Amino acid sequence: MPGPEFGIRPRGLCRGAALTLVFAGALATVSTTGPWAYDEEPQPFSAVRSAAAGAARGEAARASTDAVARAAAEAVADGKSGKEAAQEAVSRSGDRWGAVYDPAEYKEFEQSLDGEYTGVGLVAKRRADGRVQVERVRPGGPAAKAGVRRGDALRGIDGRDVDRRPVTEVVSLLRGDGSGAEAGTPVRIKLQRGKKVWTQEVRRATLPTDAVTVERLAGGAVLIKVASFTRGSGERVRDAVRALPAGKGVLLDLRGNAGGLIGEAVTAASAFLDGGLVATYDDRGRQRALHAERGADMLRPLVALVDGGTMSAAELVTGALQDRGRALTVGSRTFGKGSVQKPSRLADGSVAELTVGHYRTPAGHHLDGRGLTPDLVATERARERAETVLSGLQGGS
């Protein structure tokens, strides 16, 4: 699989926030700034759940948050690392998706959710011989301006040999993750093209991510690929759908989408749902509901393409479309990430992302650890099968 130099990436540091349905500060102001309907009063889940059980889980979440904050504060008072103490507390709590960031790391993560990243503008992948090569170069980016081409082998970064290193580690070095690297900082890249080996200095830049791409299909339909739900991605999906003539279908490709901002996911769902429930979730024992905005064409043919990399916010969208009979889903079972995290600032400025609850689909399905099974299971040539299904729904035009 190609290793992008941008986006929300599954790696040890940010497995909690980067793989999940994350709020990254947006949830803290959701009642006034979110682009979705938000219920201030507790809402009942479709599935039966006792209030006592929900309250118990809420108390457990609050206790875990308090324990992590207390551990960090005590460590800082003793002249120790608050982040390390918080990480130990998260580990003891059993919060599978909990994560702790230092201020620089969290700033990088928030930048990725803003739909931009600091890097040199390339996508890398591992070759059969174990080396890492350039899979794609962003037009107009620093790497392209320096003459880097697709197929060039990456042999070293800032004097470090990167042969046989994990692609994610190579990408992190290019971006300067964890080192506070900003736009304009230099990075020296050792490259090989055939027998030619040379070192090229490239300066990082702030670049937009390609979270949403649109591709025309036969018969006037379109494929909308959503790589992650970064800020602005939901509206880009809606704009792409609104630009289509009536009756023309959409293939919504959510494969490999590791999640993102819940507000963007709800906005994307609103491109296909004329109001109504998108999901319910509990937040420290309080039950909440998320609704789509009105105005979507409910008759437009729609197929959703998913796989094992479809996670969290992407599963929220898929579950809403599937439960409400709005789309046929094609592909393989989704990942099964249905827990909700909220950020908390710690005594030393670090940020803890801790699980506060779980969400469910409109029909009350709990996805955590289960995932969604598509209507048509296709592990091979899934896109071709999805296009065939869409063509049939569109009338073969």
RADA-V662526 format. One record per backbone hydrogen bond with DSSP energy under -0.5 kcal/mol. CO is the residue of the C=O (numbers start at 1). NH is the residue of the N-H. E is the energy in kcal/mol with one decimal. If there is no record, write none. Layout:
# RADA-V662526
CO | NH | E
CO | NH | E
This chain:
# RADA-V662526
2 | 4 | -0.7
3 | 124 | -2.5
7 | 9 | -0.7
9 | 11 | -1.1
11 | 14 | -0.6
12 | 15 | -1.0
14 | 18 | -2.6
14 | 19 | -0.6
15 | 19 | -0.5
17 | 20 | -0.8
20 | 22 | -1.1
20 | 260 | -1.1
21 | 341 | -1.2
22 | 262 | -1.0
23 | 26 | -2.7
25 | 29 | -0.5
26 | 29 | -1.2
27 | 30 | -1.6
29 | 32 | -1.5
29 | 33 | -2.4
30 | 34 | -1.3
37 | 291 | -1.1
38 | 40 | -0.6
50 | 54 | -2.1
51 | 55 | -2.6
52 | 56 | -2.2
53 | 57 | -2.2
54 | 58 | -2.1
55 | 59 | -2.4
56 | 60 | -2.0
57 | 61 | -2.3
58 | 62 | -2.3
59 | 63 | -2.4
60 | 64 | -2.3
61 | 65 | -2.3
62 | 66 | -2.6
63 | 67 | -2.4
64 | 68 | -2.2
65 | 69 | -2.3
66 | 70 | -2.6
67 | 71 | -2.3
68 | 72 | -2.1
69 | 73 | -2.3
70 | 74 | -2.5
71 | 75 | -2.0
72 | 76 | -2.4
73 | 77 | -2.1
74 | 78 | -1.3
75 | 80 | -3.3
76 | 79 | -1.6
80 | 82 | -0.6
81 | 85 | -1.8
82 | 86 | -2.3
83 | 87 | -2.6
84 | 88 | -2.0
85 | 89 | -2.0
86 | 90 | -2.5
87 | 91 | -2.3
88 | 92 | -2.2
89 | 93 | -1.6
90 | 94 | -0.8
90 | 95 | -1.0
91 | 94 | -0.8
94 | 96 | -1.1
95 | 98 | -1.1
99 | 353 | -3.4
101 | 351 | -2.5
102 | 106 | -2.5
103 | 107 | -2.0
104 | 108 | -1.9
105 | 109 | -2.2
106 | 110 | -2.7
107 | 111 | -2.0
108 | 112 | -1.9
109 | 113 | -1.6
110 | 114 | -1.1
111 | 114 | -0.5
111 | 116 | -1.5
112 | 115 | -1.3
113 | 231 | -3.5
115 | 209 | -2.5
117 | 119 | -0.6
117 | 207 | -3.2
119 | 205 | -2.6
120 | 143 | -2.8
121 | 138 | -2.5
122 | 5 | -0.7
123 | 135 | -3.2
123 | 136 | -1.7
124 | 3 | -6.6
125 | 133 | -2.8
127 | 130 | -1.8
130 | 164 | -0.9
131 | 127 | -3.7
132 | 154 | -3.3
133 | 125 | -2.2
133 | 135 | -0.5
134 | 151 | -3.1
136 | 123 | -2.8
138 | 141 | -2.1
141 | 145 | -2.4
142 | 146 | -1.5
143 | 148 | -2.4
144 | 147 | -1.4
149 | 152 | -1.8
152 | 134 | -3.1
153 | 155 | -0.7
153 | 192 | -1.7
154 | 132 | -0.6
155 | 162 | -2.0
155 | 163 | -0.6
156 | 190 | -3.2
157 | 160 | -1.8
160 | 157 | -2.1
162 | 165 | -2.1
166 | 169 | -0.5
166 | 170 | -2.0
167 | 171 | -2.8
168 | 172 | -2.0
169 | 173 | -1.9
170 | 174 | -2.1
171 | 175 | -2.2
172 | 176 | -1.7
172 | 177 | -2.0
176 | 179 | -2.0
176 | 181 | -1.1
182 | 185 | -2.1
185 | 204 | -2.7
187 | 189 | -0.6
187 | 202 | -2.7
188 | 158 | -3.5
188 | 190 | -0.5
189 | 191 | -0.6
189 | 200 | -2.9
190 | 155 | -3.0
190 | 156 | -1.4
191 | 198 | -2.2
192 | 153 | -2.8
193 | 196 | -1.7
196 | 193 | -2.6
198 | 191 | -3.2
200 | 189 | -2.9
200 | 202 | -0.5
202 | 187 | -2.5
202 | 204 | -0.5
204 | 184 | -2.7
205 | 119 | -2.3
205 | 207 | -0.7
207 | 117 | -2.5
209 | 211 | -0.7
211 | 227 | -3.0
211 | 228 | -0.6
213 | 225 | -2.7
215 | 223 | -3.3
217 | 220 | -1.2
218 | 221 | -0.9
221 | 217 | -3.0
222 | 224 | -0.5
222 | 251 | -2.8
223 | 215 | -2.5
223 | 225 | -0.6
224 | 226 | -0.6
224 | 253 | -2.4
225 | 213 | -2.2
225 | 227 | -0.7
227 | 258 | -0.6
228 | 230 | -1.3
229 | 261 | -3.1
230 | 233 | -2.1
232 | 236 | -1.6
233 | 237 | -1.9
234 | 238 | -2.1
235 | 239 | -2.7
236 | 240 | -2.0
237 | 241 | -2.0
238 | 242 | -2.7
239 | 243 | -1.5
241 | 244 | -1.5
245 | 248 | -1.7
249 | 222 | -1.8
250 | 252 | -0.7
250 | 303 | -2.3
251 | 224 | -2.5
251 | 253 | -0.8
252 | 254 | -0.8
252 | 305 | -2.9
253 | 226 | -2.2
254 | 257 | -1.7
256 | 258 | -0.8
257 | 311 | -2.9
259 | 229 | -2.6
260 | 22 | -2.2
261 | 265 | -1.8
262 | 266 | -2.4
263 | 267 | -2.1
264 | 268 | -2.3
265 | 269 | -2.3
266 | 270 | -1.7
268 | 271 | -1.5
269 | 272 | -1.9
269 | 273 | -1.5
273 | 275 | -1.8
276 | 292 | -2.8
279 | 290 | -2.9
280 | 360 | -3.2
281 | 288 | -3.4
282 | 284 | -0.6
283 | 286 | -1.6
286 | 283 | -3.1
287 | 43 | -1.3
288 | 281 | -1.7
289 | 39 | -0.9
290 | 278 | -3.1
290 | 279 | -1.4
291 | 37 | -1.1
293 | 275 | -1.9
296 | 298 | -0.9
297 | 300 | -0.9
301 | 250 | -2.0
302 | 328 | -1.7
303 | 252 | -2.9
304 | 306 | -0.5
304 | 330 | -2.9
305 | 254 | -2.7
306 | 332 | -1.5
307 | 310 | -1.9
309 | 311 | -0.7
310 | 335 | -2.2
311 | 314 | -2.3
312 | 315 | -0.7
312 | 316 | -2.2
313 | 317 | -1.8
314 | 318 | -2.2
315 | 319 | -3.1
316 | 320 | -1.9
317 | 321 | -2.3
318 | 322 | -2.5
319 | 323 | -2.9
320 | 324 | -1.8
321 | 326 | -2.3
321 | 327 | -1.4
322 | 325 | -1.5
328 | 304 | -2.4
329 | 376 | -2.3
330 | 306 | -2.5
331 | 378 | -2.6
336 | 338 | -0.6
336 | 369 | -3.0
338 | 359 | -2.5
339 | 21 | -0.6
340 | 356 | -3.0
340 | 357 | -1.1
342 | 354 | -2.0
344 | 352 | -2.8
346 | 349 | -1.8
350 | 346 | -3.3
351 | 101 | -2.8
351 | 353 | -0.5
352 | 344 | -1.8
352 | 354 | -0.7
353 | 99 | -2.1
354 | 342 | -2.0
356 | 284 | -2.9
357 | 340 | -3.3
358 | 282 | -1.7
359 | 367 | -0.7
360 | 280 | -2.0
361 | 364 | -2.5
365 | 361 | -1.8
365 | 367 | -0.6
367 | 370 | -2.8
367 | 371 | -2.4
372 | 334 | -2.0
372 | 374 | -0.6
375 | 377 | -0.5
376 | 331 | -2.1
381 | 385 | -2.0
382 | 386 | -2.5
383 | 387 | -2.7
384 | 388 | -2.0
385 | 389 | -2.2
386 | 390 | -2.5
387 | 391 | -2.4
388 | 392 | -1.9
389 | 393 | -2.2
390 | 394 | -2.2
391 | 396 | -4.0
392 | 395 | -0.9
